[in-house]
Structure formats: C-alpha cells, structure tokens
Amino acid sequence: MSAIAPTPRTTLVRRPERGTHERAVVNAILDEALICHVGFVMDGQPFVLPTTHARIDDRLYVHGSAGGRMLRTLRQAIPVCVTVTLLDGLVLARSAFHHSMNYRSVLILGAAREVREEAEKRRAFCALVDHVVAGRSGEVRGASDLELKATSVLCLPIEEASAKVRTGPPLDDEEDYTLPHWAGVIPLALQAQTALADSRLPAGIPVPASVARYRRPGR
C-alpha cells in the first residue's frame, strides 16, 4: 500500500523518528479508534469537537445533526484538522521529566465536502455503524428518508496526513539508570464487557453474531 506524500504541515519536527506517512499505518489507527476530534475555526473562534468516524478506502466520513455547529460550518469546505489517538500504555521513568505514554495517533488536514448523493450517504451511514460494531448495519433497520435528511455526512480525503507512534520502555538519562526507582510500562487496552440486553427487548431474540463476537480491530 502506498505512502501518503508528506507536506510541510505533516512533516514531524519533534521526534521525527516516531512519525510515518505509511497509508497502512494511518488506516489501521483510524479503523481501530472509535472517536475522532474535529478542529475548525468559526467566526474567529477555534472549536475541537468529538464525533464518530468511518473510513472507506482513502476517505474519512464523519456525521452529525444537520443543524449542528460543526456540520453547518464544515459543509462550507473550510480548512479542518481531524485527529485520532489510541492510548496503549503509561510509561513510568526513573525521573519525573521522562515519564511518557505509549500511543498511536493520526492527524489529517484538508477541507471536507458534504455528501449529497443518496447512495454514497447510505454507504457512509452503514460504514459508520459497522465501524462501531462490524456487521451491525445488516442486523438492524436502515436509516429512513427522514433520518437521512436530518443528518449531515461529511467526507474528508485522506491525502494530507501523518501518523505518530511511541512504543517501548522509558528512556531515562544514562546516569539515572542506577537510581533505586521502579520504572516500566503499565499497558492499557480498551476491553469490551459482556453485552447487556435492553430491558424492553422481547424474550427469545438471540444475541446477534456481531455482538457475540465483538472485538475491536487492533495490531
């Protein structure tokens, strides 16, 4: 899979050894993360709002209320910054200064377009549902025409993007390795618990395969 061409805005300056423009790395992080943050400026005021997302090939889709501030603003094709972060561990060093975190993150820059064609909008709806629980869109009622109209979907091409990844143990100053302080990593992971049926669910409806086998994509 090809790399994404770096630009001056996506070329890492601090810790460049942690950066990558490999599309496979960018895609894997986007596919695993459940939430992205969308940054934009409206009337001179910066906003950063969380939302769900889904990737189809080299396009990122986000959705929200048609009357919401974010979607109303972004449909004007203004510059946008989308970020995603996965936290993998707490890195505890021998010194306070060198404490860190293991993480995987993605930054995407560009201008989003509003999805107006119905077929693409419905594909995006299904992708957003399946991004949360794979296969779920085929197990439930699809969006009605009214629901489709009440929701805006934006598409952002993944053309100007970079990923940044930190892994491994703490990196202390050489003279600190002899200090009598514990150092290491506390791994962190998002883990699904047993599914809880809705209290109004009629008796006899089995747990669907998408729920019974639920797991997040990962490394």
C-alpha positions in Angstrom: 0.0 0.0 0.0 1.4 3.4 -1.0 2.6 6.0 1.4 0.9 9.4 1.8 3.1 12.2 0.4 4.4 14.3 3.3 3.8 18.1 3.2 5.4 20.8 5.3 2.3 20.7 7.5 2.5 16.9 8.1 6.3 16.5 8.4 7.1 15.9 12.0 9.6 18.3 13.6 9.7 16.9 17.2 10.6 13.2 17.5 10.5 12.6 13.7 11.6 9.0 14.3 8.2 8.3 15.7 6.4 9.6 12.6 5.3 7.7 9.5 3.3 8.5 6.3 2.6 4.9 5.5 -1.0 4.6 4.5 -1.3 1.2 6.1 -0.4 2.6 9.5 -2.7 5.5 9.2 -5.6 3.3 8.1 -5.1 0.8 10.9 -5.2 3.5 13.6 -8.3 5.1 12.0 -10.0 1.8 11.8 -9.3 0.8 15.5 -10.2 4.2 17.0 -13.9 4.8 17.9 -13.7 8.6 18.3 -12.0 11.3 16.4 -11.7 15.0 17.2 -12.5 17.6 14.5 -10.9 21.0 14.8 -12.1 24.1 12.9 -12.5 27.8 13.2 -15.9 29.5 13.2 -16.1 33.3 13.3 -12.5 33.5 14.6 -13.2 31.1 17.4 -11.4 27.7 17.4 -13.5 24.6 18.2 -12.5 21.0 18.7 -15.4 18.5 18.8 -15.5 14.8 19.3 -17.5 12.6 16.9 -17.6 9.1 15.4 -16.0 8.4 12.0 -15.5 5.7 9.5 -13.0 5.1 6.7 -13.9 3.9 3.2 -10.7 3.4 1.2 -8.9 6.7 1.3 -11.8 8.8 2.5 -12.9 9.6 6.1 -16.5 10.1 6.8 -18.0 11.9 9.9 -21.6 12.7 10.6 -23.8 14.7 12.9 -27.0 16.7 13.1 -27.7 18.7 10.0 -28.4 21.7 12.3 -25.3 21.3 14.4 -22.5 23.9 14.5 -19.8 21.6 13.3 -21.6 20.2 10.2 -23.1 23.6 9.3 -19.6 25.1 9.3 -17.7 22.3 7.7 -20.0 21.9 4.8 -18.6 25.3 3.6 -15.4 23.4 2.8 -13.3 25.4 5.3 -10.0 24.0 6.5 -10.3 21.2 9.0 -8.0 19.2 11.2 -9.0 15.7 12.3 -7.1 13.8 15.0 -7.3 10.3 16.4 -5.4 8.9 19.4 -5.1 5.4 20.8 -3.5 5.1 24.2 -1.5 1.9 24.7 0.4 2.4 27.9 1.7 4.6 30.7 5.5 4.9 30.6 6.9 5.4 34.1 10.5 6.5 34.1 13.1 6.9 36.9 12.8 10.7 36.6 9.7 12.8 36.5 10.8 14.5 33.4 11.0 11.3 31.3 7.5 9.9 32.1 5.6 9.4 28.9 2.9 7.4 27.2 2.8 4.7 24.5 0.3 5.8 21.9 -0.6 5.7 18.2 -2.1 8.9 16.6 -3.1 10.3 13.3 -3.5 13.8 12.0 -5.5 14.6 8.8 -5.7 18.1 7.2 -7.9 19.2 4.4 -11.3 20.5 3.5 -14.4 18.3 3.9 -17.2 18.1 1.4 -20.8 17.5 2.2 -22.1 14.1 0.9 -25.3 14.9 -1.0 -25.7 11.9 -3.3 -28.1 9.4 -1.5 -26.3 6.2 -2.4 -23.0 7.5 -1.1 -24.7 8.8 2.0 -26.3 5.5 2.8 -22.9 3.7 2.2 -21.4 6.1 4.7 -24.2 5.5 7.2 -23.6 1.8 7.0 -19.8 2.3 7.3 -20.3 4.4 10.4 -22.5 1.8 12.1 -20.1 -1.1 11.1 -17.1 0.9 12.3 -18.5 0.7 15.8 -19.7 -2.9 15.6 -18.6 -4.8 12.5 -21.6 -6.2 10.6 -24.2 -4.4 12.7 -25.7 -2.4 9.8 -27.0 -5.7 8.3 -28.8 -6.6 11.5 -30.9 -3.5 12.1 -33.4 -1.2 10.3 -31.6 1.1 7.9 -32.0 4.9 8.1 -35.3 6.3 6.9 -35.5 9.1 4.3 -36.4 11.5 7.2 -33.4 10.3 9.3 -31.2 10.7 6.3 -32.4 14.2 5.7 -31.9 15.2 9.4 -28.3 14.0 9.4 -25.3 15.5 7.5 -22.4 13.4 6.4 -19.0 14.9 5.5 -16.2 13.3 3.5 -12.6 14.2 4.1 -10.0 12.8 1.7 -7.0 11.2 3.5 -4.5 13.0 1.3 -2.6 15.1 3.8 -2.0 13.0 6.8 0.7 11.6 9.1 0.8 9.1 12.0 2.9 9.2 15.1 3.7 6.1 17.3 5.5 5.6 20.6 6.3 2.1 21.8 8.7 0.6 24.3 10.1 1.3 27.8 11.0 4.6 29.4 14.1 6.4 28.1 15.9 7.8 31.1 19.1 9.8 31.1 22.0 7.4 31.3 23.1 8.5 34.8 19.6 7.8 36.1 19.5 4.1 35.3 21.3 3.3 38.6 18.7 5.1 40.7 16.6 2.9 43.1 13.3 3.9 41.5 10.9 1.4 39.8 10.5 2.1 36.1 8.5 0.3 33.4 5.2 0.4 31.5 1.6 -0.1 32.6 -0.2 -1.5 29.4 -3.6 -0.1 28.7 -6.3 -1.6 26.4 -10.0 -1.0 25.6 -11.8 -4.1 26.6 -15.4 -5.0 25.9 -17.5 -6.4 28.7 -20.4 -8.9 28.4 -23.3 -7.3 26.4 -26.4 -6.3 28.4 -29.7 -6.7 26.7 -32.1 -3.8 26.6 -34.8 -4.1 29.3 -37.6 -3.8 26.6 -36.1 -6.5 24.4 -38.8 -9.2 23.8 -38.0 -12.7 25.1 -36.5 -15.1 22.5 -34.4 -12.6 20.5 -30.9 -14.1 20.3 -27.7 -12.2 20.7 -26.6 -11.5 17.1 -23.2 -12.6 15.8 -21.8 -9.1 15.6 -22.4 -8.7 19.4 -21.4 -12.2 20.5 -18.1 -12.0 18.6 -17.5 -8.3 19.3 -13.9 -7.1 19.3 -12.0 -4.0 18.2 -9.6 -4.3 15.3 -6.1 -4.0 16.5 -2.4 -4.7 15.9 
